[in-house]
Amino acid sequence: MREISLILTVLFAVFCSIEAVPFINKCKTDDSKCVKASSIAAIPIFADGLPEYGVKTLDPITFHKIDASSPSLKLILTDVTFKGLKNCQAKKSKIDKAKGKLLLKLLCSVDMDGSYEMNGKLLILPIEGKGPVHVKLRKAEVNVEVDVNFESAYWEIKQWKHSYELKDNSEVVFENLFNGNEVLASAARDVIANSGNEIITEVGPPVIKTVVDEVVTSIKDFFKAVPASELALD
């Protein structure tokens, strides 16, 4: 009997620890001001990772491979690490329970470092190279629309879509262009240095989508671990 009592005590403790989410300020879902304030407070904590809720670290986060190719350019990124997501600012965080929508607007500045291999035409520039790549993405405004089932005991994310707009100048650096041919590389570097946003616009969508997908997947895992009663007052 004592063994059964001990097991029940342990199970109760585990259950309580899963339900208690101290960094979440519960709001009514239609209270946009409260929801936004709660999101602002949660972002850096969430980005640090919450293994007890199945959320891995998002800042920094590394991807083994991202294919950022376009019809005119082969561009493969490998072992790319993103830093700065914990500093994203929640400009909008709104729940439309009737429509099953979670709407987010984030302003993010992120650094990316990794390796690249490319060959083809970037903007109007014939280009090739293989080596380190560095990107400073400044003030990217990312809008995310998430379809959520708010009626179940655990909120269920069904699908999502996103868009983004660059609000400041980005920096892009490809090392070892033209495999070290300095004459060709010098001219290309000048164009790239003055065209950061244009390059992000051309080859950035699959990269940004990869990051957004990872963030939303982490939110999805978090929702699976935490009852709706611990996320909202209604």
Disulfide bonds with the S-S distance in Angstrom:
Cys27-Cys34 1.99
Cys88-Cys108 2.08
